[in-house]
Amino acid sequence: ELEVADMPLGTMATDCEIRVDFEKLRRDRLAKMQQQLIEDKLGALLSFDPDTIRYITSTRLNDWTNNKLARSCLLPAGQPPILFEVGSAIETKKRLSPWVKDRIYPFVGSMRGTFPEPVVYENARKFAGMIASHLREAGVEKEPLGVDLAEITFLRALEAEGIRVVDGQQTILKAEAIKTPEEIALIETSIAINEAAFWEVIQFAKPGVRENEINGLMRNVMYSLGAEEIQNINVITGERSHPHPHDHSDRILQIGDLIFIDVVNVFLGYKTCYYQTFVTGRPSQRQLDVHKQVYEWLAKATELIRPGVSTADVARVWPTAQELGLADEGEAFALELGHGVGITHWAKPVISRMFSFEHPEEIKEGMVMALETYGGIGNDGVRIEEMLVVTADGYRMLTKFPSEKLISCPCVGSLLP
């Protein structure tokens, strides 16, 4: 069996090299979710989250369904999943996703309440009745039903059916926390697509270019390489870089501006969370000092990563909110941060001084994590983030872009030895 670190990264399956074994990926993901159902003593899991539906059923529709609550899946303990699909997509799913063809039904909902109000309530009752029927057929109607996201009308309808609804989100996140070799390979491919766009940025960014032009350039590069979806590109420059605004604008780059960029790319469902910082032209000494400090905070945290270390151990090496000039850890949340990444943008474990000391979680082999740090002075802010996978004796860095030095833009060839 090919080690994941040696698995060639490519955006296609081939007949002549070992790439991602998608049949194994489907089988392993479902098995992990089933095992977690048993451990958490749930009779079934009902999901409306597009990422979880994909994880369990290996099916998807395009981005337009992501915030509609228009699809769901039911996973009874010990049995295959049932997919409730947008009706007009069912025949295609039966042909192209044959592993669900015998357990697929039209979804009965209201597209976030947009249907006529009487239909909203009637469909909620109808769909709850369908779920109750499937639970009885599976023999788990008396057991707790874990649910992640749902409309209030539907939750009330489930309760009216006598179904005991409990939180299913923790079960889902625990099942997804440890990645299989195939998942890691897909994450690495997603990262490679992300880094190709960063490379183009350092050749393109110059005075007169706007933040939204950089955003558009990156999206063009990433989609052309096979990105399935780009959930976020924040391009933040100059005086917008401190304090951190978490967005992008039409600001025009000027000589000496810092640029930091955050990307959530999606390749076959698997996400990146990846910040890098550059500078337009020659950096000032203050900018170099801020960058060095932010990189040192990141490096100290990264060096700690190995199985058995707690999230509290990592959070401890990061500055307090007061050291960052803020009132409390609530205001500082997401500036110095760690979190899992996978088929969800945020996965377990999450590392933050806001709660990791009181509620530490164990870092385990097979987790894929993003560590990100931030600092600023005056109008200069720096944000750096790396992604890694936890190995038996430490970690393997998945991101490759050189972040230890502040790279000047435009920069053609100067990264080479």
GUVOLO-284884 format. One record per residue (C-alpha): chain; x, y negated, z. Coordinates in pm, 1 decimal. Each point is the difference from the previous one (the first is absolute). Layout:
residues N
{kette:A | x:X | y:Y | z:Z}
...
This chain:
residues 417
{kette:A | x:0.0 | y:0.0 | z:0.0}
{kette:A | x:138.8 | y:-338.4 | z:-102.9}
{kette:A | x:84.5 | y:-233.1 | z:286.8}
{kette:A | x:-203.7 | y:-318.4 | z:-15.1}
{kette:A | x:314.6 | y:-215.1 | z:0.1}
{kette:A | x:105.2 | y:171.8 | z:-325.0}
{kette:A | x:-339.3 | y:-9.7 | z:-168.5}
{kette:A | x:28.3 | y:-209.6 | z:-320.8}
{kette:A | x:-218.5 | y:-307.8 | z:16.6}
{kette:A | x:-224.3 | y:-37.7 | z:-301.0}
{kette:A | x:-344.6 | y:-128.5 | z:-76.2}
{kette:A | x:-101.8 | y:312.3 | z:-193.3}
{kette:A | x:-16.1 | y:372.0 | z:64.2}
{kette:A | x:217.3 | y:197.4 | z:-242.2}
{kette:A | x:52.4 | y:356.2 | z:-115.6}
{kette:A | x:380.3 | y:-21.5 | z:9.7}
{kette:A | x:75.6 | y:-129.0 | z:351.0}
{kette:A | x:-140.2 | y:55.9 | z:344.5}
{kette:A | x:-202.1 | y:-304.0 | z:96.6}
{kette:A | x:-288.8 | y:-41.5 | z:242.9}
{kette:A | x:-202.8 | y:319.0 | z:45.5}
{kette:A | x:-347.5 | y:-153.2 | z:1.5}
{kette:A | x:-179.1 | y:324.8 | z:76.6}
{kette:A | x:214.1 | y:36.5 | z:313.4}
{kette:A | x:-60.7 | y:-368.1 | z:84.3}
{kette:A | x:-377.9 | y:52.8 | z:-14.8}
{kette:A | x:18.8 | y:319.8 | z:201.0}
{kette:A | x:231.5 | y:-137.3 | z:270.4}
{kette:A | x:-194.6 | y:-322.6 | z:55.7}
{kette:A | x:-326.1 | y:186.8 | z:45.2}
{kette:A | x:163.0 | y:250.8 | z:235.7}
{kette:A | x:141.3 | y:-278.9 | z:217.7}
{kette:A | x:-339.1 | y:-167.3 | z:28.9}
{kette:A | x:-170.6 | y:330.6 | z:82.4}
{kette:A | x:255.9 | y:75.1 | z:269.8}
{kette:A | x:-52.0 | y:-341.0 | z:158.6}
{kette:A | x:-379.1 | y:51.4 | z:-2.6}
{kette:A | x:50.8 | y:316.0 | z:203.6}
{kette:A | x:245.0 | y:-164.0 | z:241.9}
{kette:A | x:-237.6 | y:-292.1 | z:58.6}
{kette:A | x:-301.0 | y:232.6 | z:40.4}
{kette:A | x:-209.0 | y:-161.5 | z:-274.0}
{kette:A | x:-264.5 | y:192.4 | z:-187.9}
{kette:A | x:52.6 | y:-205.8 | z:-313.1}
{kette:A | x:148.0 | y:-320.8 | z:-132.4}
{kette:A | x:-192.0 | y:-250.5 | z:-214.4}
{kette:A | x:211.7 | y:-258.8 | z:-179.1}
{kette:A | x:-84.9 | y:-309.9 | z:-202.3}
{kette:A | x:356.2 | y:-127.4 | z:-25.9}
{kette:A | x:133.7 | y:34.9 | z:-359.3}
{kette:A | x:346.6 | y:106.1 | z:119.2}
{kette:A | x:-138.6 | y:270.2 | z:227.5}
{kette:A | x:-241.6 | y:125.0 | z:-266.5}
{kette:A | x:297.0 | y:37.0 | z:-231.9}
{kette:A | x:208.7 | y:169.7 | z:270.1}
{kette:A | x:-270.8 | y:259.7 | z:67.3}
{kette:A | x:-151.5 | y:54.5 | z:-347.1}
{kette:A | x:279.7 | y:-115.5 | z:-234.0}
{kette:A | x:-247.5 | y:-212.9 | z:-192.9}
{kette:A | x:-25.9 | y:-374.3 | z:-60.5}
{kette:A | x:-184.3 | y:-268.9 | z:-187.2}
{kette:A | x:160.1 | y:-327.8 | z:-98.4}
{kette:A | x:54.7 | y:-299.8 | z:225.1}
{kette:A | x:-350.8 | y:-140.3 | z:-38.9}
{kette:A | x:-135.6 | y:263.0 | z:239.7}
{kette:A | x:249.1 | y:-75.3 | z:277.6}
{kette:A | x:-221.9 | y:-240.2 | z:195.4}
{kette:A | x:-344.1 | y:123.1 | z:-104.4}
{kette:A | x:-46.3 | y:299.7 | z:234.2}
{kette:A | x:-122.9 | y:168.3 | z:-318.3}
{kette:A | x:160.8 | y:342.6 | z:47.9}
{kette:A | x:53.7 | y:235.8 | z:290.2}
{kette:A | x:109.3 | y:350.8 | z:85.3}
{kette:A | x:-100.1 | y:246.3 | z:267.9}
{kette:A | x:251.8 | y:250.2 | z:134.4}
{kette:A | x:-158.4 | y:268.5 | z:220.6}
{kette:A | x:248.8 | y:181.4 | z:222.0}
{kette:A | x:139.0 | y:307.5 | z:-174.3}
{kette:A | x:-181.4 | y:-66.0 | z:-327.9}
{kette:A | x:73.2 | y:-176.8 | z:-329.8}
{kette:A | x:-80.4 | y:-370.3 | z:-28.6}
{kette:A | x:-321.7 | y:-135.4 | z:-152.3}
{kette:A | x:29.3 | y:-308.0 | z:-221.4}
{kette:A | x:-279.7 | y:-256.2 | z:-30.2}
{kette:A | x:83.6 | y:-184.2 | z:-320.2}
{kette:A | x:-134.0 | y:-293.5 | z:-199.8}
{kette:A | x:-258.6 | y:181.9 | z:-209.4}
{kette:A | x:126.0 | y:-101.4 | z:-343.6}
{kette:A | x:348.4 | y:133.2 | z:83.7}
{kette:A | x:-108.1 | y:348.4 | z:104.6}
{kette:A | x:18.7 | y:175.9 | z:-336.5}
{kette:A | x:350.0 | y:-130.8 | z:-62.1}
{kette:A | x:110.2 | y:110.7 | z:344.8}
{kette:A | x:-133.5 | y:350.2 | z:-63.5}
{kette:A | x:210.0 | y:23.2 | z:-315.6}
{kette:A | x:319.5 | y:-169.9 | z:113.2}
{kette:A | x:3.0 | y:85.0 | z:373.3}
{kette:A | x:-123.3 | y:360.7 | z:-7.3}
{kette:A | x:100.0 | y:65.5 | z:360.6}
{kette:A | x:-310.7 | y:-197.7 | z:108.8}
{kette:A | x:-241.3 | y:88.9 | z:-280.7}
{kette:A | x:-215.2 | y:235.9 | z:209.4}
{kette:A | x:-26.9 | y:-238.9 | z:296.7}
{kette:A | x:-77.2 | y:-338.5 | z:-151.6}
{kette:A | x:-323.8 | y:-197.5 | z:36.7}
{kette:A | x:-123.4 | y:-351.5 | z:-80.8}
{kette:A | x:76.9 | y:-253.1 | z:270.3}
{kette:A | x:-311.8 | y:-155.8 | z:147.9}
{kette:A | x:79.4 | y:-345.3 | z:138.0}
{kette:A | x:-61.2 | y:-367.8 | z:-62.8}
{kette:A | x:332.4 | y:-151.7 | z:-114.5}
{kette:A | x:51.9 | y:-187.3 | z:327.3}
{kette:A | x:-369.7 | y:-88.0 | z:33.0}
{kette:A | x:-37.6 | y:-161.8 | z:-342.7}
{kette:A | x:-299.2 | y:215.6 | z:-96.2}
{kette:A | x:-352.0 | y:-125.7 | z:90.8}
{kette:A | x:-32.2 | y:10.8 | z:377.7}
{kette:A | x:-262.6 | y:280.5 | z:11.3}
{kette:A | x:229.4 | y:210.8 | z:-222.4}
{kette:A | x:294.3 | y:-63.8 | z:234.2}
{kette:A | x:-183.4 | y:154.8 | z:294.7}
{kette:A | x:-160.4 | y:277.1 | z:-202.7}
{kette:A | x:331.9 | y:105.8 | z:-153.1}
{kette:A | x:165.1 | y:-3.7 | z:342.3}
{kette:A | x:-265.7 | y:239.5 | z:129.8}
{kette:A | x:25.3 | y:216.5 | z:-311.7}
{kette:A | x:378.5 | y:26.6 | z:11.3}
{kette:A | x:0.2 | y:70.1 | z:374.5}
{kette:A | x:-244.3 | y:281.8 | z:-68.0}
{kette:A | x:232.6 | y:140.3 | z:-265.4}
{kette:A | x:293.9 | y:-9.1 | z:242.5}
{kette:A | x:-206.9 | y:168.1 | z:271.1}
{kette:A | x:-96.5 | y:274.6 | z:-245.5}
{kette:A | x:362.4 | y:66.4 | z:-95.2}
{kette:A | x:101.7 | y:8.1 | z:366.8}
{kette:A | x:-270.8 | y:257.0 | z:73.0}
{kette:A | x:109.9 | y:207.4 | z:-296.7}
{kette:A | x:356.4 | y:-8.8 | z:134.5}
{kette:A | x:-121.3 | y:90.1 | z:350.3}
{kette:A | x:151.1 | y:-311.2 | z:160.1}
{kette:A | x:-310.6 | y:-215.9 | z:47.7}
{kette:A | x:42.9 | y:9.1 | z:380.3}
{kette:A | x:366.3 | y:-103.8 | z:-16.4}
{kette:A | x:133.2 | y:-358.9 | z:-9.6}
{kette:A | x:15.4 | y:-163.7 | z:-342.4}
{kette:A | x:302.8 | y:-225.6 | z:-45.5}
{kette:A | x:-67.5 | y:-308.5 | z:-216.4}
{kette:A | x:251.8 | y:-262.6 | z:-111.7}
{kette:A | x:-191.1 | y:-283.5 | z:-174.7}
{kette:A | x:-374.5 | y:-32.7 | z:-50.9}
{kette:A | x:-287.5 | y:-245.5 | z:-24.0}
{kette:A | x:-195.1 | y:-54.9 | z:321.8}
{kette:A | x:-324.8 | y:110.8 | z:-168.0}
{kette:A | x:155.1 | y:334.2 | z:-86.5}
{kette:A | x:148.1 | y:52.5 | z:347.3}
{kette:A | x:-342.3 | y:-59.2 | z:154.5}
{kette:A | x:-151.9 | y:246.3 | z:-248.5}
{kette:A | x:256.7 | y:266.3 | z:95.1}
{kette:A | x:-84.2 | y:-48.5 | z:367.5}
{kette:A | x:-370.0 | y:30.1 | z:-81.7}
{kette:A | x:79.6 | y:342.5 | z:-148.7}
{kette:A | x:141.9 | y:103.2 | z:337.5}
{kette:A | x:360.1 | y:-5.4 | z:-122.1}
{kette:A | x:264.3 | y:-92.6 | z:256.3}
{kette:A | x:220.3 | y:-255.3 | z:-176.9}
{kette:A | x:351.4 | y:-57.1 | z:135.8}
{kette:A | x:313.4 | y:-182.5 | z:-115.9}
{kette:A | x:161.0 | y:191.5 | z:-284.5}
{kette:A | x:270.3 | y:-254.6 | z:-79.4}
{kette:A | x:247.8 | y:134.9 | z:255.9}
{kette:A | x:-38.7 | y:352.6 | z:-139.0}
{kette:A | x:69.0 | y:-128.2 | z:-351.4}
{kette:A | x:306.4 | y:-202.0 | z:99.2}
{kette:A | x:150.7 | y:285.4 | z:202.1}
{kette:A | x:-45.1 | y:241.4 | z:-289.6}
{kette:A | x:168.4 | y:-240.7 | z:-241.1}
{kette:A | x:292.5 | y:-96.4 | z:228.0}
{kette:A | x:247.5 | y:273.3 | z:-103.6}
{kette:A | x:72.9 | y:-7.0 | z:-371.6}
{kette:A | x:60.5 | y:302.0 | z:-222.5}
{kette:A | x:295.4 | y:3.7 | z:-244.0}
{kette:A | x:-239.6 | y:-75.8 | z:-284.9}
{kette:A | x:-139.1 | y:-303.2 | z:182.7}
{kette:A | x:350.9 | y:-130.2 | z:67.0}
{kette:A | x:89.4 | y:37.6 | z:-369.3}
{kette:A | x:-307.3 | y:-202.6 | z:-100.1}
{kette:A | x:86.6 | y:-270.1 | z:254.1}
{kette:A | x:355.0 | y:-17.1 | z:-136.6}
{kette:A | x:-133.2 | y:-37.2 | z:-353.3}
{kette:A | x:-227.5 | y:-280.5 | z:116.3}
{kette:A | x:304.5 | y:-167.6 | z:157.4}
{kette:A | x:203.0 | y:37.1 | z:-321.2}
{kette:A | x:-274.9 | y:-179.8 | z:-193.3}
{kette:A | x:-1.8 | y:-274.1 | z:265.1}
{kette:A | x:377.9 | y:-43.1 | z:-17.8}
{kette:A | x:-2.4 | y:-30.5 | z:-379.2}
{kette:A | x:-221.6 | y:-305.6 | z:46.1}
{kette:A | x:234.0 | y:-147.2 | z:264.2}
{kette:A | x:287.1 | y:37.1 | z:-248.7}
{kette:A | x:-190.8 | y:-202.8 | z:-257.3}
{kette:A | x:-72.9 | y:-270.4 | z:257.4}
{kette:A | x:365.8 | y:-69.3 | z:75.3}
{kette:A | x:60.7 | y:-56.6 | z:-371.7}
{kette:A | x:-314.1 | y:-211.2 | z:-51.3}
{kette:A | x:-34.1 | y:-224.6 | z:307.1}
{kette:A | x:140.2 | y:-348.2 | z:-53.8}
{kette:A | x:-102.1 | y:-361.9 | z:57.9}
{kette:A | x:-328.6 | y:-73.1 | z:-175.4}
{kette:A | x:-140.8 | y:354.8 | z:30.1}
{kette:A | x:-316.8 | y:24.2 | z:209.5}
{kette:A | x:-86.6 | y:258.3 | z:263.3}
{kette:A | x:-294.9 | y:126.1 | z:-203.0}
{kette:A | x:225.2 | y:50.4 | z:-305.6}
{kette:A | x:226.4 | y:226.0 | z:207.1}
{kette:A | x:-311.3 | y:183.8 | z:118.7}
{kette:A | x:-112.1 | y:50.8 | z:-360.7}
{kette:A | x:345.3 | y:111.9 | z:-115.1}
{kette:A | x:17.0 | y:264.3 | z:272.3}
{kette:A | x:-346.8 | y:130.6 | z:-75.2}
{kette:A | x:84.0 | y:33.7 | z:-368.3}
{kette:A | x:318.0 | y:196.0 | z:77.3}
{kette:A | x:-168.1 | y:227.0 | z:251.8}
{kette:A | x:-309.8 | y:77.8 | z:-204.1}
{kette:A | x:216.0 | y:74.7 | z:-304.3}
{kette:A | x:194.3 | y:253.9 | z:208.3}
{kette:A | x:-314.7 | y:180.1 | z:112.4}
{kette:A | x:-125.6 | y:-182.7 | z:307.6}
{kette:A | x:-355.6 | y:113.3 | z:56.5}
{kette:A | x:-97.4 | y:-303.0 | z:203.0}
{kette:A | x:181.7 | y:-295.2 | z:158.4}
{kette:A | x:-172.1 | y:-85.0 | z:325.1}
{kette:A | x:217.0 | y:-295.3 | z:88.6}
{kette:A | x:281.8 | y:-220.9 | z:-120.7}
{kette:A | x:77.3 | y:-292.9 | z:227.2}
{kette:A | x:254.1 | y:-240.9 | z:-149.0}
{kette:A | x:101.5 | y:-259.5 | z:259.1}
{kette:A | x:254.9 | y:-274.6 | z:-64.0}
{kette:A | x:162.1 | y:-312.3 | z:137.1}
{kette:A | x:-183.7 | y:-184.4 | z:275.0}
{kette:A | x:-279.6 | y:259.8 | z:-17.8}
{kette:A | x:239.5 | y:263.4 | z:137.5}
{kette:A | x:-10.2 | y:-117.9 | z:363.5}
{kette:A | x:-235.9 | y:53.6 | z:168.8}
{kette:A | x:-106.3 | y:312.7 | z:-188.3}
{kette:A | x:-317.2 | y:-62.3 | z:-209.8}
{kette:A | x:-60.2 | y:359.2 | z:-123.6}
{kette:A | x:-113.4 | y:-101.0 | z:-348.8}
{kette:A | x:118.2 | y:-157.3 | z:-326.7}
{kette:A | x:-74.8 | y:-326.1 | z:-180.7}
{kette:A | x:90.3 | y:-207.5 | z:-306.5}
{kette:A | x:294.2 | y:-166.2 | z:175.1}
{kette:A | x:289.6 | y:-93.2 | z:-232.9}
{kette:A | x:344.6 | y:132.2 | z:90.0}
{kette:A | x:275.7 | y:-249.6 | z:73.0}
{kette:A | x:375.9 | y:36.5 | z:33.9}
{kette:A | x:90.7 | y:152.1 | z:337.2}
{kette:A | x:-342.4 | y:151.3 | z:72.0}
{kette:A | x:-24.4 | y:328.9 | z:185.3}
{kette:A | x:-234.6 | y:252.5 | z:-162.7}
{kette:A | x:-146.6 | y:295.5 | z:183.2}
{kette:A | x:-232.6 | y:247.5 | z:-162.3}
{kette:A | x:-226.2 | y:268.9 | z:144.8}
{kette:A | x:-131.4 | y:279.3 | z:-222.4}
{kette:A | x:-257.4 | y:274.3 | z:58.6}
{kette:A | x:28.8 | y:215.6 | z:-310.4}
{kette:A | x:-210.5 | y:312.0 | z:-62.2}
{kette:A | x:127.7 | y:297.2 | z:-200.2}
{kette:A | x:-229.1 | y:303.2 | z:-12.1}
{kette:A | x:-152.3 | y:-124.2 | z:323.3}
{kette:A | x:326.0 | y:-54.5 | z:190.1}
{kette:A | x:91.7 | y:-343.6 | z:125.4}
{kette:A | x:302.2 | y:-217.5 | z:57.2}
{kette:A | x:35.8 | y:-273.3 | z:258.6}
{kette:A | x:312.2 | y:-185.1 | z:-103.2}
{kette:A | x:130.5 | y:-351.5 | z:68.6}
{kette:A | x:319.7 | y:-144.6 | z:-144.7}
{kette:A | x:145.8 | y:-350.9 | z:27.7}
{kette:A | x:195.6 | y:-189.8 | z:-267.4}
{kette:A | x:118.6 | y:-358.3 | z:-47.9}
{kette:A | x:-18.3 | y:-233.7 | z:-299.0}
{kette:A | x:359.1 | y:-95.8 | z:-70.9}
{kette:A | x:259.8 | y:-35.1 | z:275.6}
{kette:A | x:-120.7 | y:60.9 | z:360.5}
{kette:A | x:71.2 | y:-239.3 | z:284.4}
{kette:A | x:184.5 | y:113.8 | z:309.7}
{kette:A | x:-324.9 | y:-21.4 | z:198.1}
{kette:A | x:-170.3 | y:231.3 | z:-247.3}
{kette:A | x:288.2 | y:246.1 | z:19.7}
{kette:A | x:-16.8 | y:-5.9 | z:380.4}
{kette:A | x:-376.7 | y:62.9 | z:5.8}
{kette:A | x:34.5 | y:283.1 | z:-250.7}
{kette:A | x:281.6 | y:158.8 | z:202.6}
{kette:A | x:-206.9 | y:-13.1 | z:320.4}
{kette:A | x:-308.4 | y:151.9 | z:-163.6}
{kette:A | x:207.0 | y:277.2 | z:-158.4}
{kette:A | x:167.3 | y:77.7 | z:334.7}
{kette:A | x:-340.7 | y:37.5 | z:169.0}
{kette:A | x:-99.5 | y:240.9 | z:-277.4}
{kette:A | x:326.3 | y:193.8 | z:14.7}
{kette:A | x:-18.2 | y:44.6 | z:379.2}
{kette:A | x:-349.5 | y:146.3 | z:-30.3}
{kette:A | x:93.3 | y:223.2 | z:-292.6}
{kette:A | x:299.6 | y:144.3 | z:182.0}
{kette:A | x:-229.4 | y:129.7 | z:274.4}
{kette:A | x:-227.6 | y:201.7 | z:-226.8}
{kette:A | x:6.7 | y:375.1 | z:59.0}
{kette:A | x:-244.0 | y:263.2 | z:127.9}
{kette:A | x:-90.1 | y:-40.3 | z:366.7}
{kette:A | x:65.6 | y:-374.4 | z:18.2}
{kette:A | x:-301.9 | y:-200.0 | z:111.7}
{kette:A | x:-151.4 | y:-306.8 | z:-160.6}
{kette:A | x:80.6 | y:-184.0 | z:324.4}
{kette:A | x:371.6 | y:74.2 | z:-47.9}
{kette:A | x:-9.9 | y:-167.1 | z:-340.8}
{kette:A | x:-214.9 | y:-296.4 | z:102.2}
{kette:A | x:241.7 | y:-76.8 | z:283.4}
{kette:A | x:277.7 | y:-114.0 | z:-237.3}
{kette:A | x:-218.3 | y:-266.6 | z:-159.9}
{kette:A | x:-32.5 | y:-360.4 | z:126.3}
{kette:A | x:-284.4 | y:-102.3 | z:227.4}
{kette:A | x:-270.9 | y:-235.5 | z:-117.0}
{kette:A | x:153.2 | y:-272.3 | z:214.3}
{kette:A | x:340.5 | y:49.7 | z:-164.3}
{kette:A | x:-177.4 | y:-56.9 | z:-330.8}
{kette:A | x:-155.3 | y:-319.7 | z:134.4}
{kette:A | x:-351.5 | y:142.4 | z:35.4}
{kette:A | x:-234.3 | y:17.6 | z:298.3}
{kette:A | x:-56.3 | y:375.6 | z:25.3}
{kette:A | x:28.8 | y:331.9 | z:-181.3}
{kette:A | x:-343.7 | y:-44.3 | z:-153.4}
{kette:A | x:126.3 | y:-304.6 | z:-190.8}
{kette:A | x:318.4 | y:187.3 | z:-93.1}
{kette:A | x:-177.3 | y:314.1 | z:-119.5}
{kette:A | x:118.8 | y:129.3 | z:-340.2}
{kette:A | x:319.5 | y:-208.4 | z:-0.3}
{kette:A | x:222.5 | y:273.1 | z:147.1}
{kette:A | x:-183.1 | y:318.8 | z:-87.7}
{kette:A | x:21.1 | y:367.0 | z:-84.9}
{kette:A | x:-270.9 | y:219.2 | z:-145.0}
{kette:A | x:-55.8 | y:321.8 | z:-184.4}
{kette:A | x:-62.8 | y:-5.0 | z:-374.8}
{kette:A | x:-151.6 | y:263.2 | z:-225.9}
{kette:A | x:-326.9 | y:36.6 | z:-180.6}
{kette:A | x:-104.5 | y:-283.3 | z:231.0}
{kette:A | x:188.9 | y:-327.7 | z:9.4}
{kette:A | x:6.4 | y:20.2 | z:380.2}
{kette:A | x:34.3 | y:336.3 | z:168.2}
{kette:A | x:112.6 | y:126.7 | z:338.3}
{kette:A | x:213.4 | y:-90.4 | z:185.3}
{kette:A | x:-17.7 | y:-378.5 | z:35.7}
{kette:A | x:280.9 | y:-177.5 | z:187.4}
{kette:A | x:-65.0 | y:-336.3 | z:162.7}
{kette:A | x:99.8 | y:-176.7 | z:319.2}
{kette:A | x:-371.7 | y:-76.0 | z:39.0}
{kette:A | x:-82.7 | y:358.4 | z:110.2}
{kette:A | x:287.6 | y:247.2 | z:-49.1}
{kette:A | x:139.8 | y:-37.3 | z:352.7}
{kette:A | x:-332.4 | y:84.0 | z:165.1}
{kette:A | x:-99.7 | y:258.7 | z:-260.0}
{kette:A | x:314.9 | y:154.3 | z:-148.9}
{kette:A | x:-32.2 | y:257.4 | z:-278.2}
{kette:A | x:253.7 | y:261.6 | z:-102.6}
{kette:A | x:182.8 | y:-26.9 | z:-330.3}
{kette:A | x:0.9 | y:339.9 | z:-174.3}
{kette:A | x:179.5 | y:167.8 | z:-284.9}
{kette:A | x:-181.2 | y:-48.2 | z:-331.7}
{kette:A | x:-144.8 | y:-341.0 | z:80.3}
{kette:A | x:54.2 | y:-267.2 | z:-265.4}
{kette:A | x:38.8 | y:-340.0 | z:161.5}
{kette:A | x:43.7 | y:-364.3 | z:-97.6}
{kette:A | x:198.0 | y:-228.7 | z:230.9}
{kette:A | x:-28.1 | y:-375.1 | z:-55.9}
{kette:A | x:151.2 | y:-300.7 | z:173.6}
{kette:A | x:-42.8 | y:-375.5 | z:-35.2}
{kette:A | x:164.2 | y:-316.6 | z:121.9}
{kette:A | x:15.9 | y:-365.1 | z:-90.7}
{kette:A | x:119.3 | y:-345.3 | z:86.4}
{kette:A | x:-129.5 | y:-326.4 | z:-135.5}
{kette:A | x:-150.9 | y:75.5 | z:-340.4}
{kette:A | x:213.8 | y:308.9 | z:-61.0}
{kette:A | x:-153.6 | y:342.7 | z:64.0}
{kette:A | x:143.6 | y:343.9 | z:-74.2}
{kette:A | x:-187.3 | y:330.8 | z:-17.0}
{kette:A | x:167.5 | y:338.3 | z:-59.8}
{kette:A | x:-156.9 | y:345.0 | z:-5.6}
{kette:A | x:128.4 | y:351.0 | z:-67.2}
{kette:A | x:-171.6 | y:337.0 | z:-30.4}
{kette:A | x:143.7 | y:327.8 | z:128.3}
{kette:A | x:-95.0 | y:360.1 | z:69.6}
{kette:A | x:76.1 | y:153.8 | z:338.6}
{kette:A | x:224.7 | y:307.4 | z:-35.3}
{kette:A | x:95.7 | y:274.7 | z:246.0}
{kette:A | x:303.1 | y:-194.9 | z:123.8}
{kette:A | x:-82.6 | y:-359.2 | z:-84.7}
{kette:A | x:-137.6 | y:-161.7 | z:-310.8}
{kette:A | x:50.7 | y:-32.1 | z:-374.7}
{kette:A | x:-40.0 | y:-344.7 | z:-150.8}
{kette:A | x:-252.9 | y:1.6 | z:-284.9}
{kette:A | x:36.3 | y:-362.7 | z:-109.0}
{kette:A | x:311.6 | y:-81.3 | z:-198.3}
{kette:A | x:-0.7 | y:-374.7 | z:-62.2}
{kette:A | x:302.7 | y:-164.1 | z:170.9}
{kette:A | x:-146.4 | y:-203.1 | z:284.1}
{kette:A | x:307.4 | y:-48.7 | z:218.8}
{kette:A | x:109.7 | y:-302.9 | z:-206.7}
{kette:A | x:-205.6 | y:-297.9 | z:-114.6}
{kette:A | x:-19.4 | y:29.6 | z:-380.3}
{kette:A | x:3.5 | y:-315.6 | z:-211.2}
{kette:A | x:-235.9 | y:-42.4 | z:-295.9}
{kette:A | x:38.4 | y:8.6 | z:-290.8}
{kette:A | x:241.2 | y:288.2 | z:49.9}
{kette:A | x:98.7 | y:214.5 | z:-299.4}
{kette:A | x:251.2 | y:275.6 | z:62.2}
{kette:A | x:150.7 | y:-138.0 | z:320.3}
{kette:A | x:-142.4 | y:287.2 | z:205.6}
{kette:A | x:234.3 | y:238.5 | z:-181.9}
{kette:A | x:345.7 | y:81.7 | z:144.0}
